[in-house]
Amino acid sequence: LAARLAAKRAAVRLLGGGVAEADVEVVRLPGGAPRLRLSSRAQGALEKAGAGAALVSLTHGREHAAAAVLLVRARA
C-alpha cells in the first residue's frame, strides 16, 4: 500500500499542477506488473508534457517502500 501511495505522489509531481492523487490509480496487470491508470485530466497533463506513457515500478521491504515513475516521450 505504501509503495502505491509513493507511485501516486511521484506521478502527481511529474504531471504537474491540476493533477491530484485521485487522478492516478495504481492497478495490477494479469501477470502482476503494476500499471498507472490515469483520469482524463491526468492523461491530458501527460500528453501536454509530451509523453506517450507513464511507466511505474514498485518496491517494498518490512520498513520501507518506494516507487519510480518514468514518463516516456511520445513518438513523433
N, CA, C and O atoms as a Tripos MOL2 file, in Angstrom:
@<TRIPOS>MOLECULE
protein
  304   303    76     0     0
PROTEIN
NO_CHARGES

@<TRIPOS>ATOM
      1 N           0.8220   -1.1990    0.0000 N.3       1 LEU1
      2 CA          0.0000    0.0000    0.0000 C.3       1 LEU1
      3 C           0.8650    1.2620    0.0000 C.2       1 LEU1
      4 O           0.5560    2.2220   -0.7060 O.2       1 LEU1
      5 N           1.9430    1.2670    0.7840 N.am      2 ALA2
      6 CA          2.8100    2.4520    0.8410 C.3       2 ALA2
      7 C           3.4960    2.6960   -0.4990 C.2       2 ALA2
      8 O           3.6620    3.8450   -0.9090 O.2       2 ALA2
      9 N           3.8940    1.6300   -1.1810 N.am      3 ALA3
     10 CA          4.5450    1.7850   -2.4860 C.3       3 ALA3
     11 C           3.5630    2.3580   -3.5080 C.2       3 ALA3
     12 O           3.9500    3.1660   -4.3520 O.2       3 ALA3
     13 N           2.3180    1.9530   -3.4370 N.am      4 ARG4
     14 CA          1.3060    2.5020   -4.3530 C.3       4 ARG4
     15 C           1.0810    3.9890   -4.0960 C.2       4 ARG4
     16 O           0.9210    4.7710   -5.0330 O.2       4 ARG4
     17 N           1.0700    4.3720   -2.8280 N.am      5 LEU5
     18 CA          0.9290    5.7820   -2.4850 C.3       5 LEU5
     19 C           2.1350    6.5710   -2.9900 C.2       5 LEU5
     20 O           1.9820    7.6750   -3.5120 O.2       5 LEU5
     21 N           3.3280    6.0110   -2.8360 N.am      6 ALA6
     22 CA          4.5390    6.6740   -3.3450 C.3       6 ALA6
     23 C           4.4530    6.8530   -4.8580 C.2       6 ALA6
     24 O           4.8720    7.8850   -5.3820 O.2       6 ALA6
     25 N           3.9170    5.8620   -5.5630 N.am      7 ALA7
     26 CA          3.7750    5.9530   -7.0210 C.3       7 ALA7
     27 C           2.7830    7.0510   -7.4040 C.2       7 ALA7
     28 O           3.0350    7.8230   -8.3290 O.2       7 ALA7
     29 N           1.6670    7.1180   -6.7000 N.am      8 LYS8
     30 CA          0.6790    8.1650   -6.9870 C.3       8 LYS8
     31 C           1.2930    9.5430   -6.7810 C.2       8 LYS8
     32 O           1.1060   10.4410   -7.6020 O.2       8 LYS8
     33 N           2.0250    9.7060   -5.6840 N.am      9 ARG9
     34 CA          2.6410   11.0070   -5.3870 C.3       9 ARG9
     35 C           3.7030   11.3640   -6.4200 C.2       9 ARG9
     36 O           3.8070   12.5200   -6.8300 O.2       9 ARG9
     37 N           4.4870   10.3850   -6.8390 N.am     10 ALA10
     38 CA          5.5140   10.6360   -7.8610 C.3      10 ALA10
     39 C           4.8600   11.0440   -9.1800 C.2      10 ALA10
     40 O           5.3260   11.9700   -9.8430 O.2      10 ALA10
     41 N           3.7960   10.3650   -9.5560 N.am     11 ALA11
     42 CA          3.1050   10.6870  -10.8080 C.3      11 ALA11
     43 C           2.5220   12.0940  -10.7590 C.2      11 ALA11
     44 O           2.6140   12.8400  -11.7350 O.2      11 ALA11
     45 N           1.9280   12.4580   -9.6390 N.am     12 VAL12
     46 CA          1.3440   13.7950   -9.4940 C.3      12 VAL12
     47 C           2.4310   14.8570   -9.6320 C.2      12 VAL12
     48 O           2.2140   15.8790  -10.2830 O.2      12 VAL12
     49 N           3.5970   14.6290   -9.0280 N.am     13 ARG13
     50 CA          4.6980   15.5930   -9.1430 C.3      13 ARG13
     51 C           5.1650   15.7250  -10.5860 C.2      13 ARG13
     52 O           5.4350   16.8310  -11.0550 O.2      13 ARG13
     53 N           5.2590   14.6100  -11.2830 N.am     14 LEU14
     54 CA          5.7130   14.6490  -12.6750 C.3      14 LEU14
     55 C           4.7070   15.3200  -13.6030 C.2      14 LEU14
     56 O           5.0900   16.0390  -14.5260 O.2      14 LEU14
     57 N           3.4330   15.0870  -13.3590 N.am     15 LEU15
     58 CA          2.3990   15.5930  -14.2600 C.3      15 LEU15
     59 C           2.0490   17.0520  -14.0080 C.2      15 LEU15
     60 O           1.4640   17.7020  -14.8740 O.2      15 LEU15
     61 N           2.3880   17.5680  -12.8580 N.am     16 GLY16
     62 CA          2.2420   18.9950  -12.6040 C.3      16 GLY16
     63 C           0.8910   19.4230  -12.0790 C.2      16 GLY16
     64 O           0.0360   18.6070  -11.7340 O.2      16 GLY16
     65 N           0.7300   20.7480  -12.0310 N.am     17 GLY17
     66 CA         -0.4540   21.3680  -11.4520 C.3      17 GLY17
     67 C          -1.7480   20.9150  -12.0970 C.2      17 GLY17
     68 O          -1.8090   20.6180  -13.2900 O.2      17 GLY17
     69 N          -2.7720   20.8730  -11.2730 N.am     18 GLY18
     70 CA         -4.0840   20.4800  -11.7550 C.3      18 GLY18
     71 C          -4.3620   18.9950  -11.6450 C.2      18 GLY18
     72 O          -5.5120   18.5720  -11.7610 O.2      18 GLY18
     73 N          -3.3190   18.1890  -11.4210 N.am     19 VAL19
     74 CA         -3.4920   16.7430  -11.2750 C.3      19 VAL19
     75 C          -3.3960   16.4090   -9.7870 C.2      19 VAL19
     76 O          -2.4450   16.8090   -9.1150 O.2      19 VAL19
     77 N          -4.3840   15.6770   -9.2800 N.am     20 ALA20
     78 CA         -4.4210   15.2800   -7.8750 C.3      20 ALA20
     79 C          -4.1770   13.7760   -7.7530 C.2      20 ALA20
     80 O          -4.2490   13.0390   -8.7360 O.2      20 ALA20
     81 N          -3.8890   13.3370   -6.5340 N.am     21 GLU21
     82 CA         -3.6860   11.9030   -6.3060 C.3      21 GLU21
     83 C          -4.9050   11.0920   -6.7340 C.2      21 GLU21
     84 O          -4.7740    9.9440   -7.1570 O.2      21 GLU21
     85 N          -6.0840   11.6870   -6.6230 N.am     22 ALA22
     86 CA         -7.3090   10.9920   -7.0270 C.3      22 ALA22
     87 C          -7.3570   10.7480   -8.5320 C.2      22 ALA22
     88 O          -8.1420    9.9200   -8.9940 O.2      22 ALA22
     89 N          -6.5300   11.4540   -9.3050 N.am     23 ASP23
     90 CA         -6.4890   11.2950  -10.7610 C.3      23 ASP23
     91 C          -5.5800   10.1560  -11.2090 C.2      23 ASP23
     92 O          -5.5040    9.8500  -12.3990 O.2      23 ASP23
     93 N          -4.8930    9.5300  -10.2590 N.am     24 VAL24
     94 CA         -3.9310    8.4700  -10.5840 C.3      24 VAL24
     95 C          -4.2630    7.2370   -9.7540 C.2      24 VAL24
     96 O          -4.4480    7.3290   -8.5400 O.2      24 VAL24
     97 N          -4.3360    6.0940  -10.4080 N.am     25 GLU25
     98 CA         -4.5960    4.8270   -9.7170 C.3      25 GLU25
     99 C          -3.5230    3.8290  -10.1270 C.2      25 GLU25
    100 O          -3.1520    3.7500  -11.2980 O.2      25 GLU25
    101 N          -3.0280    3.0700   -9.1560 N.am     26 VAL26
    102 CA         -2.0700    2.0060   -9.4420 C.3      26 VAL26
    103 C          -2.8510    0.7010   -9.4680 C.2      26 VAL26
    104 O          -3.4680    0.3160   -8.4750 O.2      26 VAL26
    105 N          -2.8200    0.0280  -10.6020 N.am     27 VAL27
    106 CA         -3.5180   -1.2510  -10.7630 C.3      27 VAL27
    107 C          -2.5000   -2.3240  -11.1290 C.2      27 VAL27
    108 O          -1.3590   -2.0180  -11.4770 O.2      27 VAL27
    109 N          -2.9170   -3.5690  -11.0490 N.am     28 ARG28
    110 CA         -2.0550   -4.6900  -11.4170 C.3      28 ARG28
    111 C          -2.5520   -5.3170  -12.7150 C.2      28 ARG28
    112 O          -3.7470   -5.5530  -12.8910 O.2      28 ARG28
    113 N          -1.6150   -5.5790  -13.6140 N.am     29 LEU29
    114 CA         -1.9330   -6.3150  -14.8360 C.3      29 LEU29
    115 C          -2.1180   -7.7850  -14.4700 C.2      29 LEU29
    116 O          -1.7050   -8.1890  -13.3840 O.2      29 LEU29
    117 N          -2.7250   -8.6030  -15.3380 N.am     30 PRO30
    118 CA         -2.9470  -10.0190  -15.0190 C.3      30 PRO30
    119 C          -1.6820  -10.7650  -14.5790 C.2      30 PRO30
    120 O          -1.7650  -11.6670  -13.7450 O.2      30 PRO30
    121 N          -0.5290  -10.4100  -15.1190 N.am     31 GLY31
    122 CA          0.7240  -11.0580  -14.7190 C.3      31 GLY31
    123 C           1.2920  -10.5300  -13.4190 C.2      31 GLY31
    124 O           2.2870  -11.0570  -12.9200 O.2      31 GLY31
    125 N           0.6710   -9.4870  -12.8550 N.am     32 GLY32
    126 CA          1.1060   -8.9350  -11.5830 C.3      32 GLY32
    127 C           1.8730   -7.6330  -11.6730 C.2      32 GLY32
    128 O           2.1180   -6.9950  -10.6490 O.2      32 GLY32
    129 N           2.2610   -7.2200  -12.8730 N.am     33 ALA33
    130 CA          3.0310   -5.9780  -13.0270 C.3      33 ALA33
    131 C           2.1520   -4.7670  -12.7120 C.2      33 ALA33
    132 O           0.9720   -4.7560  -13.0610 O.2      33 ALA33
    133 N           2.7110   -3.7500  -12.0600 N.am     34 PRO34
    134 CA          1.9290   -2.5490  -11.7770 C.3      34 PRO34
    135 C           1.7830   -1.6740  -13.0190 C.2      34 PRO34
    136 O           2.6300   -1.6840  -13.9120 O.2      34 PRO34
    137 N           0.7000   -0.9280  -13.0530 N.am     35 ARG35
    138 CA          0.4240   -0.0170  -14.1720 C.3      35 ARG35
    139 C          -0.3280    1.1780  -13.6140 C.2      35 ARG35
    140 O          -1.1000    1.0410  -12.6650 O.2      35 ARG35
    141 N          -0.1080    2.3460  -14.1950 N.am     36 LEU36
    142 CA         -0.8490    3.5310  -13.7840 C.3      36 LEU36
    143 C          -2.0960    3.6780  -14.6430 C.2      36 LEU36
    144 O          -2.0260    3.6020  -15.8700 O.2      36 LEU36
    145 N          -3.2180    3.8870  -14.0040 N.am     37 ARG37
    146 CA         -4.4640    4.2060  -14.7010 C.3      37 ARG37
    147 C          -4.7200    5.6910  -14.4290 C.2      37 ARG37
    148 O          -4.8440    6.1040  -13.2760 O.2      37 ARG37
    149 N          -4.7960    6.4730  -15.4810 N.am     38 LEU38
    150 CA         -4.9100    7.9210  -15.3520 C.3      38 LEU38
    151 C          -6.3090    8.4100  -15.6930 C.2      38 LEU38
    152 O          -6.9510    7.8980  -16.6100 O.2      38 LEU38
    153 N          -6.7720    9.4030  -14.9490 N.am     39 SER39
    154 CA         -8.0380   10.0510  -15.2840 C.3      39 SER39
    155 C          -7.8340   10.8580  -16.5590 C.2      39 SER39
    156 O          -6.7070   11.0000  -17.0330 O.2      39 SER39
    157 N          -8.9080   11.3820  -17.1090 N.am     40 SER40
    158 CA         -8.7720   12.1920  -18.3240 C.3      40 SER40
    159 C          -7.9390   13.4440  -18.0490 C.2      40 SER40
    160 O          -7.1980   13.8900  -18.9250 O.2      40 SER40
    161 N          -8.0470   14.0090  -16.8640 N.am     41 ARG41
    162 CA         -7.2370   15.1800  -16.5010 C.3      41 ARG41
    163 C          -5.7510   14.8200  -16.4710 C.2      41 ARG41
    164 O          -4.9220   15.5570  -17.0040 O.2      41 ARG41
    165 N          -5.4160   13.6960  -15.8500 N.am     42 ALA42
    166 CA         -4.0180   13.2600  -15.7760 C.3      42 ALA42
    167 C          -3.5010   12.8610  -17.1550 C.2      42 ALA42
    168 O          -2.3430   13.1230  -17.4830 O.2      42 ALA42
    169 N          -4.3470   12.2330  -17.9590 N.am     43 GLN43
    170 CA         -3.9460   11.8550  -19.3230 C.3      43 GLN43
    171 C          -3.6480   13.1010  -20.1500 C.2      43 GLN43
    172 O          -2.7020   13.1180  -20.9370 O.2      43 GLN43
    173 N          -4.4530   14.1380  -19.9710 N.am     44 GLY44
    174 CA         -4.2090   15.3990  -20.6690 C.3      44 GLY44
    175 C          -2.8850   16.0240  -20.2600 C.2      44 GLY44
    176 O          -2.1610   16.5520  -21.1030 O.2      44 GLY44
    177 N          -2.5640   15.9690  -18.9720 N.am     45 ALA45
    178 CA         -1.2890   16.5050  -18.4840 C.3      45 ALA45
    179 C          -0.1190   15.6950  -19.0320 C.2      45 ALA45
    180 O           0.9360   16.2500  -19.3390 O.2      45 ALA45
    181 N          -0.3080   14.3880  -19.1510 N.am     46 LEU46
    182 CA          0.7270   13.5130  -19.7170 C.3      46 LEU46
    183 C           1.0170   13.9160  -21.1600 C.2      46 LEU46
    184 O           2.1750   14.0540  -21.5540 O.2      46 LEU46
    185 N          -0.0300   14.0990  -21.9340 N.am     47 GLU47
    186 CA          0.1290   14.4860  -23.3380 C.3      47 GLU47
    187 C           0.7250   15.8860  -23.4640 C.2      47 GLU47
    188 O           1.5460   16.1330  -24.3470 O.2      47 GLU47
    189 N           0.3160   16.8010  -22.5860 N.am     48 LYS48
    190 CA          0.8600   18.1600  -22.5970 C.3      48 LYS48
    191 C           2.3610   18.1460  -22.2980 C.2      48 LYS48
    192 O           3.1040   18.9890  -22.8000 O.2      48 LYS48
    193 N           2.7990   17.1960  -21.4860 N.am     49 ALA49
    194 CA          4.2190   17.0550  -21.1500 C.3      49 ALA49
    195 C           5.0090   16.4190  -22.2890 C.2      49 ALA49
    196 O           6.2320   16.3000  -22.2080 O.2      49 ALA49
    197 N           4.3090   16.0060  -23.3580 N.am     50 GLY50
    198 CA          4.9800   15.3860  -24.4990 C.3      50 GLY50
    199 C           5.2650   13.9150  -24.3080 C.2      50 GLY50
    200 O           6.0630   13.3270  -25.0380 O.2      50 GLY50
    201 N           4.6120   13.3200  -23.3240 N.am     51 ALA51
    202 CA          4.8260   11.9020  -23.0380 C.3      51 ALA51
    203 C           3.7090   11.0680  -23.6520 C.2      51 ALA51
    204 O           2.5730   11.5230  -23.7870 O.2      51 ALA51
    205 N           4.0550    9.8490  -24.0170 N.am     52 GLY52
    206 CA          3.0760    8.9340  -24.5650 C.3      52 GLY52
    207 C           2.6270    7.8880  -23.5680 C.2      52 GLY52
    208 O           1.5940    7.2430  -23.7500 O.2      52 GLY52
    209 N           3.4210    7.7220  -22.4980 N.am     53 ALA53
    210 CA          3.1030    6.7190  -21.4860 C.3      53 ALA53
    211 C           3.8120    7.0600  -20.1860 C.2      53 ALA53
    212 O           4.8090    7.7820  -20.1730 O.2      53 ALA53
    213 N           3.2810    6.5300  -19.0980 N.am     54 ALA54
    214 CA          3.9160    6.6400  -17.7850 C.3      54 ALA54
    215 C           4.1430    5.2190  -17.2860 C.2      54 ALA54
    216 O           3.1960    4.4440  -17.1490 O.2      54 ALA54
    217 N           5.3900    4.8820  -17.0190 N.am     55 LEU55
    218 CA          5.7450    3.5630  -16.5100 C.3      55 LEU55
    219 C           5.9590    3.6520  -15.0080 C.2      55 LEU55
    220 O           6.3630    4.6970  -14.4980 O.2      55 LEU55
    221 N           5.6900    2.5590  -14.2950 N.am     56 VAL56
    222 CA          5.8290    2.5700  -12.8380 C.3      56 VAL56
    223 C           6.5250    1.3020  -12.3610 C.2      56 VAL56
    224 O           6.3320    0.2200  -12.9150 O.2      56 VAL56
    225 N           7.3330    1.4590  -11.3260 N.am     57 SER57
    226 CA          7.9890    0.3350  -10.6660 C.3      57 SER57
    227 C           7.8120    0.5160   -9.1650 C.2      57 SER57
    228 O           7.9850    1.6180   -8.6440 O.2      57 SER57
    229 N           7.4690   -0.5590   -8.4730 N.am     58 LEU58
    230 CA          7.2390   -0.5190   -7.0290 C.3      58 LEU58
    231 C           8.1980   -1.4660   -6.3210 C.2      58 LEU58
    232 O           8.5620   -2.5100   -6.8620 O.2      58 LEU58
    233 N           8.6040   -1.0990   -5.1120 N.am     59 THR59
    234 CA          9.4060   -1.9940   -4.2810 C.3      59 THR59
    235 C           9.0710   -1.7270   -2.8210 C.2      59 THR59
    236 O           8.6710   -0.6200   -2.4590 O.2      59 THR59
    237 N           9.2330   -2.7330   -1.9980 N.am     60 HIS60
    238 CA          8.9830   -2.5400   -0.5660 C.3      60 HIS60
    239 C           9.6960   -3.6150    0.2340 C.2      60 HIS60
    240 O           9.9900   -4.7030   -0.2620 O.2      60 HIS60
    241 N           9.9610   -3.2830    1.4680 N.am     61 GLY61
    242 CA         10.5350   -4.2050    2.4380 C.3      61 GLY61
    243 C           9.7050   -4.1080    3.7010 C.2      61 GLY61
    244 O           8.5870   -3.5930    3.6760 O.2      61 GLY61
    245 N          10.2360   -4.5920    4.7900 N.am     62 ARG62
    246 CA          9.4750   -4.5310    6.0390 C.3      62 ARG62
    247 C           9.2330   -3.1000    6.5160 C.2      62 ARG62
    248 O           8.1600   -2.7730    7.0230 O.2      62 ARG62
    249 N          10.2480   -2.2570    6.3450 N.am     63 GLU63
    250 CA         10.1610   -0.9110    6.9020 C.3      63 GLU63
    251 C          10.1460    0.2090    5.8670 C.2      63 GLU63
    252 O           9.9280    1.3670    6.2230 O.2      63 GLU63
    253 N          10.3720   -0.1100    4.6040 N.am     64 HIS64
    254 CA         10.4650    0.9320    3.5860 C.3      64 HIS64
    255 C           9.6800    0.5470    2.3380 C.2      64 HIS64
    256 O           9.4990   -0.6300    2.0270 O.2      64 HIS64
    257 N           9.2280    1.5650    1.6460 N.am     65 ALA65
    258 CA          8.5620    1.3640    0.3570 C.3      65 ALA65
    259 C           9.0030    2.4850   -0.5670 C.2      65 ALA65
    260 O           9.2750    3.6000   -0.1230 O.2      65 ALA65
    261 N           9.0700    2.1800   -1.8520 N.am     66 ALA66
    262 CA          9.4780    3.1890   -2.8280 C.3      66 ALA66
    263 C           8.8160    2.8940   -4.1640 C.2      66 ALA66
    264 O           8.3730    1.7780   -4.4360 O.2      66 ALA66
    265 N           8.7660    3.9280   -4.9800 N.am     67 ALA67
    266 CA          8.2170    3.7910   -6.3270 C.3      67 ALA67
    267 C           8.9790    4.7140   -7.2570 C.2      67 ALA67
    268 O           9.4870    5.7570   -6.8460 O.2      67 ALA67
    269 N           9.0490    4.3170   -8.5020 N.am     68 ALA68
    270 CA          9.6380    5.1560   -9.5450 C.3      68 ALA68
    271 C           8.6220    5.2610  -10.6710 C.2      68 ALA68
    272 O           8.0270    4.2660  -11.0840 O.2      68 ALA68
    273 N           8.4330    6.4750  -11.1570 N.am     69 VAL69
    274 CA          7.5420    6.7140  -12.2910 C.3      69 VAL69
    275 C           8.3670    7.3780  -13.3790 C.2      69 VAL69
    276 O           9.0850    8.3460  -13.1270 O.2      69 VAL69
    277 N           8.2610    6.8590  -14.5670 N.am     70 LEU70
    278 CA          9.0270    7.3540  -15.7100 C.3      70 LEU70
    279 C           8.0610    7.7540  -16.8140 C.2      70 LEU70
    280 O           7.2110    6.9620  -17.2200 O.2      70 LEU70
    281 N           8.1930    8.9830  -17.3000 N.am     71 LEU71
    282 CA          7.3950    9.4210  -18.4450 C.3      71 LEU71
    283 C           8.1780    9.1110  -19.7030 C.2      71 LEU71
    284 O           9.3470    9.4790  -19.8230 O.2      71 LEU71
    285 N           7.5370    8.4350  -20.6400 N.am     72 VAL72
    286 CA          8.1730    8.0370  -21.8900 C.3      72 VAL72
    287 C           7.6770    8.9640  -22.9920 C.2      72 VAL72
    288 O           6.4730    9.1440  -23.1740 O.2      72 VAL72
    289 N           8.6110    9.5420  -23.7170 N.am     73 ARG73
    290 CA          8.2870   10.5020  -24.7770 C.3      73 ARG73
    291 C           7.3790    9.8590  -25.8250 C.2      73 ARG73
    292 O           7.5580    8.7010  -26.2020 O.2      73 ARG73
    293 N           6.4110   10.6340  -26.2790 N.am     74 ALA74
    294 CA          5.5150   10.1740  -27.3430 C.3      74 ALA74
    295 C           6.2880   10.1050  -28.6510 C.2      74 ALA74
    296 O           7.1940   10.9050  -28.8850 O.2      74 ALA74
    297 N           5.9360    9.1620  -29.4900 N.am     75 ARG75
    298 CA          6.5770    9.0580  -30.8080 C.3      75 ARG75
    299 C           6.1300   10.2060  -31.6830 C.2      75 ARG75
    300 O           4.9690   10.6130  -31.6590 O.2      75 ARG75
    301 N           7.0610   10.7190  -32.4500 N.am     76 ALA76
    302 CA          6.7520   11.8660  -33.3260 C.3      76 ALA76
    303 C           6.0440   11.4220  -34.5820 C.2      76 ALA76
    304 O           5.7100   12.2510  -35.4290 O.2      76 ALA76
@<TRIPOS>BOND
     1     1     2 1
     2     2     3 1
     3     3     4 2
     4     3     5 am
     5     5     6 1
     6     6     7 1
     7     7     8 2
     8     7     9 am
     9     9    10 1
    10    10    11 1
    11    11    12 2
    12    11    13 am
    13    13    14 1
    14    14    15 1
    15    15    16 2
    16    15    17 am
    17    17    18 1
    18    18    19 1
    19    19    20 2
    20    19    21 am
    21    21    22 1
    22    22    23 1
    23    23    24 2
    24    23    25 am
    25    25    26 1
    26    26    27 1
    27    27    28 2
    28    27    29 am
    29    29    30 1
    30    30    31 1
    31    31    32 2
    32    31    33 am
    33    33    34 1
    34    34    35 1
    35    35    36 2
    36    35    37 am
    37    37    38 1
    38    38    39 1
    39    39    40 2
    40    39    41 am
    41    41    42 1
    42    42    43 1
    43    43    44 2
    44    43    45 am
    45    45    46 1
    46    46    47 1
    47    47    48 2
    48    47    49 am
    49    49    50 1
    50    50    51 1
    51    51    52 2
    52    51    53 am
    53    53    54 1
    54    54    55 1
    55    55    56 2
    56    55    57 am
    57    57    58 1
    58    58    59 1
    59    59    60 2
    60    59    61 am
    61    61    62 1
    62    62    63 1
    63    63    64 2
    64    63    65 am
    65    65    66 1
    66    66    67 1
    67    67    68 2
    68    67    69 am
    69    69    70 1
    70    70    71 1
    71    71    72 2
    72    71    73 am
    73    73    74 1
    74    74    75 1
    75    75    76 2
    76    75    77 am
    77    77    78 1
    78    78    79 1
    79    79    80 2
    80    79    81 am
    81    81    82 1
    82    82    83 1
    83    83    84 2
    84    83    85 am
    85    85    86 1
    86    86    87 1
    87    87    88 2
    88    87    89 am
    89    89    90 1
    90    90    91 1
    91    91    92 2
    92    91    93 am
    93    93    94 1
    94    94    95 1
    95    95    96 2
    96    95    97 am
    97    97    98 1
    98    98    99 1
    99    99   100 2
   100    99   101 am
   101   101   102 1
   102   102   103 1
   103   103   104 2
   104   103   105 am
   105   105   106 1
   106   106   107 1
   107   107   108 2
   108   107   109 am
   109   109   110 1
   110   110   111 1
   111   111   112 2
   112   111   113 am
   113   113   114 1
   114   114   115 1
   115   115   116 2
   116   115   117 am
   117   117   118 1
   118   118   119 1
   119   119   120 2
   120   119   121 am
   121   121   122 1
   122   122   123 1
   123   123   124 2
   124   123   125 am
   125   125   126 1
   126   126   127 1
   127   127   128 2
   128   127   129 am
   129   129   130 1
   130   130   131 1
   131   131   132 2
   132   131   133 am
   133   133   134 1
   134   134   135 1
   135   135   136 2
   136   135   137 am
   137   137   138 1
   138   138   139 1
   139   139   140 2
   140   139   141 am
   141   141   142 1
   142   142   143 1
   143   143   144 2
   144   143   145 am
   145   145   146 1
   146   146   147 1
   147   147   148 2
   148   147   149 am
   149   149   150 1
   150   150   151 1
   151   151   152 2
   152   151   153 am
   153   153   154 1
   154   154   155 1
   155   155   156 2
   156   155   157 am
   157   157   158 1
   158   158   159 1
   159   159   160 2
   160   159   161 am
   161   161   162 1
   162   162   163 1
   163   163   164 2
   164   163   165 am
   165   165   166 1
   166   166   167 1
   167   167   168 2
   168   167   169 am
   169   169   170 1
   170   170   171 1
   171   171   172 2
   172   171   173 am
   173   173   174 1
   174   174   175 1
   175   175   176 2
   176   175   177 am
   177   177   178 1
   178   178   179 1
   179   179   180 2
   180   179   181 am
   181   181   182 1
   182   182   183 1
   183   183   184 2
   184   183   185 am
   185   185   186 1
   186   186   187 1
   187   187   188 2
   188   187   189 am
   189   189   190 1
   190   190   191 1
   191   191   192 2
   192   191   193 am
   193   193   194 1
   194   194   195 1
   195   195   196 2
   196   195   197 am
   197   197   198 1
   198   198   199 1
   199   199   200 2
   200   199   201 am
   201   201   202 1
   202   202   203 1
   203   203   204 2
   204   203   205 am
   205   205   206 1
   206   206   207 1
   207   207   208 2
   208   207   209 am
   209   209   210 1
   210   210   211 1
   211   211   212 2
   212   211   213 am
   213   213   214 1
   214   214   215 1
   215   215   216 2
   216   215   217 am
   217   217   218 1
   218   218   219 1
   219   219   220 2
   220   219   221 am
   221   221   222 1
   222   222   223 1
   223   223   224 2
   224   223   225 am
   225   225   226 1
   226   226   227 1
   227   227   228 2
   228   227   229 am
   229   229   230 1
   230   230   231 1
   231   231   232 2
   232   231   233 am
   233   233   234 1
   234   234   235 1
   235   235   236 2
   236   235   237 am
   237   237   238 1
   238   238   239 1
   239   239   240 2
   240   239   241 am
   241   241   242 1
   242   242   243 1
   243   243   244 2
   244   243   245 am
   245   245   246 1
   246   246   247 1
   247   247   248 2
   248   247   249 am
   249   249   250 1
   250   250   251 1
   251   251   252 2
   252   251   253 am
   253   253   254 1
   254   254   255 1
   255   255   256 2
   256   255   257 am
   257   257   258 1
   258   258   259 1
   259   259   260 2
   260   259   261 am
   261   261   262 1
   262   262   263 1
   263   263   264 2
   264   263   265 am
   265   265   266 1
   266   266   267 1
   267   267   268 2
   268   267   269 am
   269   269   270 1
   270   270   271 1
   271   271   272 2
   272   271   273 am
   273   273   274 1
   274   274   275 1
   275   275   276 2
   276   275   277 am
   277   277   278 1
   278   278   279 1
   279   279   280 2
   280   279   281 am
   281   281   282 1
   282   282   283 1
   283   283   284 2
   284   283   285 am
   285   285   286 1
   286   286   287 1
   287   287   288 2
   288   287   289 am
   289   289   290 1
   290   290   291 1
   291   291   292 2
   292   291   293 am
   293   293   294 1
   294   294   295 1
   295   295   296 2
   296   295   297 am
   297   297   298 1
   298   298   299 1
   299   299   300 2
   300   299   301 am
   301   301   302 1
   302   302   303 1
   303   303   304 2
@<TRIPOS>SUBSTRUCTURE
     1 LEU1         2 RESIDUE 1 A LEU
     2 ALA2         6 RESIDUE 1 A ALA
     3 ALA3        10 RESIDUE 1 A ALA
     4 ARG4        14 RESIDUE 1 A ARG
     5 LEU5        18 RESIDUE 1 A LEU
     6 ALA6        22 RESIDUE 1 A ALA
     7 ALA7        26 RESIDUE 1 A ALA
     8 LYS8        30 RESIDUE 1 A LYS
     9 ARG9        34 RESIDUE 1 A ARG
    10 ALA10       38 RESIDUE 1 A ALA
    11 ALA11       42 RESIDUE 1 A ALA
    12 VAL12       46 RESIDUE 1 A VAL
    13 ARG13       50 RESIDUE 1 A ARG
    14 LEU14       54 RESIDUE 1 A LEU
    15 LEU15       58 RESIDUE 1 A LEU
    16 GLY16       62 RESIDUE 1 A GLY
    17 GLY17       66 RESIDUE 1 A GLY
    18 GLY18       70 RESIDUE 1 A GLY
    19 VAL19       74 RESIDUE 1 A VAL
    20 ALA20       78 RESIDUE 1 A ALA
    21 GLU21       82 RESIDUE 1 A GLU
    22 ALA22       86 RESIDUE 1 A ALA
    23 ASP23       90 RESIDUE 1 A ASP
    24 VAL24       94 RESIDUE 1 A VAL
    25 GLU25       98 RESIDUE 1 A GLU
    26 VAL26      102 RESIDUE 1 A VAL
    27 VAL27      106 RESIDUE 1 A VAL
    28 ARG28      110 RESIDUE 1 A ARG
    29 LEU29      114 RESIDUE 1 A LEU
    30 PRO30      118 RESIDUE 1 A PRO
    31 GLY31      122 RESIDUE 1 A GLY
    32 GLY32      126 RESIDUE 1 A GLY
    33 ALA33      130 RESIDUE 1 A ALA
    34 PRO34      134 RESIDUE 1 A PRO
    35 ARG35      138 RESIDUE 1 A ARG
    36 LEU36      142 RESIDUE 1 A LEU
    37 ARG37      146 RESIDUE 1 A ARG
    38 LEU38      150 RESIDUE 1 A LEU
    39 SER39      154 RESIDUE 1 A SER
    40 SER40      158 RESIDUE 1 A SER
    41 ARG41      162 RESIDUE 1 A ARG
    42 ALA42      166 RESIDUE 1 A ALA
    43 GLN43      170 RESIDUE 1 A GLN
    44 GLY44      174 RESIDUE 1 A GLY
    45 ALA45      178 RESIDUE 1 A ALA
    46 LEU46      182 RESIDUE 1 A LEU
    47 GLU47      186 RESIDUE 1 A GLU
    48 LYS48      190 RESIDUE 1 A LYS
    49 ALA49      194 RESIDUE 1 A ALA
    50 GLY50      198 RESIDUE 1 A GLY
    51 ALA51      202 RESIDUE 1 A ALA
    52 GLY52      206 RESIDUE 1 A GLY
    53 ALA53      210 RESIDUE 1 A ALA
    54 ALA54      214 RESIDUE 1 A ALA
    55 LEU55      218 RESIDUE 1 A LEU
    56 VAL56      222 RESIDUE 1 A VAL
    57 SER57      226 RESIDUE 1 A SER
    58 LEU58      230 RESIDUE 1 A LEU
    59 THR59      234 RESIDUE 1 A THR
    60 HIS60      238 RESIDUE 1 A HIS
    61 GLY61      242 RESIDUE 1 A GLY
    62 ARG62      246 RESIDUE 1 A ARG
    63 GLU63      250 RESIDUE 1 A GLU
    64 HIS64      254 RESIDUE 1 A HIS
    65 ALA65      258 RESIDUE 1 A ALA
    66 ALA66      262 RESIDUE 1 A ALA
    67 ALA67      266 RESIDUE 1 A ALA
    68 ALA68      270 RESIDUE 1 A ALA
    69 VAL69      274 RESIDUE 1 A VAL
    70 LEU70      278 RESIDUE 1 A LEU
    71 LEU71      282 RESIDUE 1 A LEU
    72 VAL72      286 RESIDUE 1 A VAL
    73 ARG73      290 RESIDUE 1 A ARG
    74 ALA74      294 RESIDUE 1 A ALA
    75 ARG75      298 RESIDUE 1 A ARG
    76 ALA76      302 RESIDUE 1 A ALA
